[in-house]
Every structure is written in structure tokens, then in C-alpha cells.
Amino acid sequence: MGSAIGVNNINEPDWGESIDVDDNEVSVFHACGVTPQSVLMDSKVPFAITHSAGHMFVTDLPSDMGI
């Protein structure tokens, strides 16, 4: 079921730690910023606008400027 959205094994996440899902709970997919950042890095596009993990500040300054 999860492989349709790229989750091959819910007990072995690509990032972070796996969690236990009780029988009375329904697991859901939460798309976070790590996924598109990984795609951007792998695609080697010359330019992209994104965010730093945990920060949703958008600017035109490079991240290496120490903001």
C-alpha cells in the first residue's frame, strides 16, 4: 500500500526513526521538507528556492551568509 507513494517499508524510514502504530490507529503520510530537498539535490538543478529544516523564512540571500 505505501509503495504507491514511495514508502517501501514503514518500519524502515529513510529519515528519522520508525514509530509504533497501534491496532486502533491509522498511519498517514506527512510530506515534510526533507523529501523535496533530497529530490532537488539528486536532480542537480542549477537553482531552486526552498527552506532550511525547521525554518520557513524565505529570502534571496544564500544560506552560507550566516543568517
Secondary structure, DSSP 8 states (H G I E B T S, - for coil): -GGGGT-S-TTS-SSS------TT--------THHHHHHHHHHT-S------TT-----SS-GGG--
